[in-house]
Amino acid sequence: MSTLRTVFFGTAGLACPSLSALAQSSGFELAAVVTQPDKPKGRNLTLQPSPVRILATQKGLPVLQPERARSETFFQELAPLRPDLIVVVAYGQILPGQILDLPRFGCLNVHASLLRRS
């Protein structure tokens, strides 16, 4: 079985378990992790990385932090990675069609919501 070259999009702490699972699986090669840019927080407005960036850095994964996922500059950076799959979990931006069409096996959006019990 070959590995799927994967790009992970996520920002919130909710995305960290999914990123960890992909990083630990032999079925996936994480080509990059895309997360929101660091945001100023606290009284001193110190730039703070997202939980996903912290985890990706701990795991030694390459991190991309575009201001806008829709920018052509970002697409030019992403396209050469040639992902087989893109996984999106709590990223925080709507991805444009050119990114959705990039991976050969498409994009998987994991969304946490409570569903009614039948």
QUIGIHU-V615708 format. One record per backbone hydrogen bond with DSSP energy under -1.0 kcal/mol. CO is the residue of the C=O (numbers start at 1). NH is the residue of the N-H. Records with the same first field share a line. If there is no record, write none. Layout:
BEGIN
CO: NH + NH
END
This chain:
BEGIN
4: 29
5: 84 + 85
6: 31
7: 87
8: 34
9: 89
11: 52
12: 15
13: 16
15: 19
16: 20
17: 21
18: 22
19: 23
20: 24
21: 25
27: 4
29: 6
32: 8
33: 64
34: 10
39: 48
41: 46
42: 45
46: 41
48: 39
50: 54
51: 55
52: 56
53: 57
54: 58
55: 59
56: 61
57: 60
62: 33
64: 35
68: 71
71: 75
72: 76
73: 77
74: 78
75: 79
78: 81
79: 82
83: 104
84: 105
85: 7
86: 108
87: 9
88: 110
90: 11 + 12
96: 100
97: 101
99: 102
103: 106
106: 86
108: 88
END
